[in-house]
Amino acid sequence: MGEKKRIIFIEHDHVSEGGPIWDQFVKRGYEITRFHIVTEENFSEPNVKVIWPDLLSYDVVVPMGAPWGAWEDERIGNWLLPEIELMREVHNAGIAIFGICFGGQLMARVLGGSVSRAPRAEVGWFDIESDEPTLIPSGPWFQYHWDRWVTPPNAREIARTSLGPQAFVLGRTLALQFHPEIDPYVLDLWLEMDGGCAEVESEGINVEELREETRAKEPGSNKRAYDLVDQFLDQIAGAPVVKLG
């Protein structure tokens, strides 16, 4: 057996577990490292200072979601601004990046796009319009966001909804707006987070119905997540490197 490849999940908060995508990366021979930024104790004051690990020592970097915006420099700039610079280095080094929700928005900003508050939220299960269904099928995929990005100028946007972009590729970076890591356990973590249920209910969504729908969709959703990890590793992680100037 060869040496395991190394993947690091950047977990910006205390409830960003990887669900089925963890399982598939492990199945593909990756050893997972988890790096937490804002602990539960610091959740109400998230502008913490971080000692970053050497991200360039990993084969894949996965910036996960977050309850904050990838544009909120004043609120979380102590770690957001260094992360932007570090992820630029990771991208330019040809290390594969799998950005999820906040992580996708982060990569849009890193690579020359922008991020802002959206005119409305997307919360729940949504079909998307995909230009490359073999890489990203139409879904349904789970959405949980109040922000949106403008796709970087040199990136290939490959999926969208009426609200905004849902996925782009640039070199060895894949950015996603939706959450392939969702399963009933991960959803419960989010809803049990401080203010989680109220936030969802404020969008007119019945929390128990959302839980029930997620349980019903879990087999198909897990399969789509496994396939997405496979397509990312097979198509994108070894693609030509596209460096930023």
C-alpha positions in Angstrom: 0.0 0.0 0.0 1.3 3.5 -0.9 1.4 6.4 1.6 -2.0 7.9 2.3 -2.7 11.3 0.7 -3.5 14.1 3.1 -6.5 16.3 3.2 -7.3 19.2 5.6 -10.8 20.4 6.3 -10.9 24.0 7.5 -13.9 24.1 9.8 -14.7 27.8 10.4 -17.1 27.0 13.2 -17.8 24.1 15.6 -20.6 22.5 13.6 -19.0 21.9 10.2 -18.7 18.2 10.0 -18.2 16.5 6.7 -20.8 13.8 6.6 -20.7 11.7 3.3 -17.8 13.6 1.8 -15.6 12.6 4.7 -16.6 9.0 4.0 -15.7 9.2 0.3 -12.4 11.0 0.7 -11.4 8.3 3.2 -12.6 5.6 0.8 -10.3 7.2 -1.9 -7.3 6.8 0.4 -7.1 10.2 2.1 -6.1 10.8 5.7 -8.3 13.6 7.2 -7.0 16.5 9.3 -9.6 18.8 10.9 -8.6 22.4 11.6 -11.1 24.4 13.7 -11.1 28.2 13.7 -13.9 29.6 15.9 -14.7 27.3 18.8 -18.1 27.1 20.4 -16.8 29.2 23.3 -15.8 32.0 20.9 -18.9 31.8 18.7 -20.4 35.1 19.9 -17.1 36.8 19.4 -15.7 35.1 16.2 -12.9 37.6 15.4 -10.2 35.3 16.8 -6.6 35.1 15.9 -5.4 31.9 14.4 -2.1 30.0 14.1 -2.4 28.4 10.8 -1.0 25.0 9.9 1.1 24.5 6.8 -1.6 24.2 4.2 1.0 23.6 1.5 1.8 20.2 3.0 -1.6 18.8 2.1 -2.8 17.2 -1.2 -6.3 18.7 -0.9 -7.7 21.6 1.1 -11.4 21.9 1.9 -12.6 25.3 3.2 -16.0 24.6 4.7 -19.1 26.6 5.5 -19.6 29.3 8.2 -22.5 31.3 9.7 -20.6 34.5 8.8 -20.0 36.1 5.4 -16.9 35.8 3.3 -17.1 39.6 2.9 -17.3 40.5 6.6 -13.7 41.8 7.1 -14.6 43.9 10.2 -16.4 41.0 11.9 -13.9 38.1 11.2 -11.0 39.8 9.5 -8.4 38.5 12.0 -8.7 35.1 10.4 -10.5 35.8 7.1 -7.9 38.1 5.6 -5.0 35.7 6.4 -7.1 32.8 5.0 -7.6 34.7 1.7 -3.9 35.1 1.3 -3.1 31.5 2.3 -5.7 30.0 0.0 -4.2 32.1 -2.9 -0.9 30.4 -2.1 -2.6 27.0 -2.0 -4.3 27.6 -5.4 -1.1 28.8 -7.0 0.8 25.8 -5.7 -1.5 23.5 -7.6 -3.0 22.0 -4.5 -6.6 20.9 -5.1 -9.3 22.9 -3.4 -12.9 21.8 -2.7 -14.7 24.9 -1.4 -18.1 24.5 0.2 -20.6 27.4 0.7 -18.6 30.0 2.7 -15.6 28.1 1.3 -16.8 28.5 -2.2 -17.5 32.2 -1.6 -14.1 32.6 -0.1 -12.5 31.1 -3.2 -14.5 33.4 -5.5 -13.0 36.3 -3.6 -9.5 34.8 -3.6 -9.6 34.3 -7.3 -10.8 37.7 -8.3 -14.6 37.6 -7.9 -16.6 39.2 -5.1 -19.0 38.2 -2.4 -22.0 40.1 -1.0 -25.3 39.7 0.8 -27.9 38.2 -1.5 -31.4 39.7 -1.9 -32.9 36.6 -0.4 -31.8 33.3 1.3 -31.7 29.9 -0.2 -32.5 27.3 2.5 -33.6 23.8 1.9 -33.5 21.4 -1.1 -33.1 23.0 -4.5 -32.5 21.7 -8.1 -29.8 23.7 -9.9 -29.1 24.4 -13.5 -25.9 22.5 -14.4 -23.8 22.9 -17.6 -21.8 19.7 -16.7 -24.1 17.2 -15.2 -21.5 14.5 -15.2 -19.5 16.6 -12.7 -22.4 18.2 -10.9 -25.9 16.8 -11.5 -28.9 19.1 -11.1 -29.6 17.7 -7.6 -31.5 18.3 -5.5 -28.8 19.8 -3.4 -29.1 21.3 0.1 -28.8 25.1 0.4 -28.2 27.1 3.5 -26.9 30.6 2.7 -27.8 34.3 2.7 -24.9 35.5 0.5 -23.8 35.0 -3.1 -20.6 35.4 -5.1 -19.7 36.9 -8.5 -17.8 34.3 -10.4 -14.1 35.2 -10.9 -13.3 36.5 -14.5 -11.2 33.5 -15.6 -13.2 30.8 -13.9 -15.7 28.4 -15.7 -19.1 28.8 -14.1 -20.8 25.4 -14.3 -24.0 25.7 -12.3 -26.5 28.3 -11.0 -29.9 29.0 -9.7 -32.1 32.1 -10.3 -30.4 33.7 -7.3 -26.8 33.3 -8.4 -23.9 31.0 -9.2 -23.7 27.5 -7.6 -20.4 26.2 -8.8 -17.2 27.2 -10.7 -13.9 25.6 -11.6 -10.5 27.4 -12.1 -7.5 25.2 -12.4 -7.6 22.7 -9.5 -10.2 24.6 -7.5 -13.8 23.7 -7.4 -16.1 26.1 -5.6 -19.7 25.1 -4.5 -22.5 27.2 -3.1 -24.5 24.2 -2.0 -23.7 21.6 0.8 -22.8 18.1 -0.4 -21.8 17.2 3.1 -25.4 17.5 4.5 -27.1 14.5 6.2 -29.6 14.4 9.0 -26.9 14.5 11.7 -25.1 17.5 10.1 -28.4 19.3 9.7 -29.2 18.7 13.4 -25.9 20.2 14.4 -26.7 23.4 12.4 -30.2 23.7 13.8 -29.0 23.1 17.3 -26.5 25.9 17.0 -27.3 29.1 18.8 -30.2 30.7 16.8 -30.2 28.0 14.1 -33.9 27.0 14.2 -35.0 30.6 14.5 -32.9 31.6 11.5 -34.5 28.9 9.4 -38.0 29.6 10.7 -37.5 33.3 9.8 -37.5 32.2 6.2 -40.9 30.6 6.6 -39.6 27.0 6.7 -40.9 24.4 9.1 -37.9 22.9 10.8 -39.4 19.5 11.4 -40.6 19.2 7.8 -37.0 20.1 6.7 -35.6 17.4 9.0 -38.1 14.9 7.6 -37.3 15.8 4.0 -33.6 15.5 4.7 -34.0 12.0 6.1 -36.1 11.0 3.1 -33.5 12.4 0.6 -30.4 11.0 2.4 -29.8 7.9 0.3 -29.8 9.9 -3.0 -28.0 12.9 -1.5 -25.2 10.7 -0.1 -24.8 9.0 -3.5 -24.5 12.4 -5.2 -22.0 13.5 -2.6 -19.9 10.4 -3.2 -20.0 10.8 -6.9 -19.1 14.5 -6.6 -16.0 13.7 -4.6 -15.0 11.1 -7.2 -15.5 13.5 -10.1 -13.5 16.2 -8.2 -10.6 13.9 -7.7 -10.7 12.4 -11.1 -11.3 15.5 -13.2 -10.2 18.6 -11.2 -7.6 17.6 -8.7 -5.1 16.7 -11.5 -6.1 19.4 -14.0 -3.5 21.9 -15.3 -2.5 24.4 -12.7 -3.8 28.0 -13.4 -1.8 30.5 -11.4 -3.0 34.0 -10.5 -0.7 36.8 -11.4 
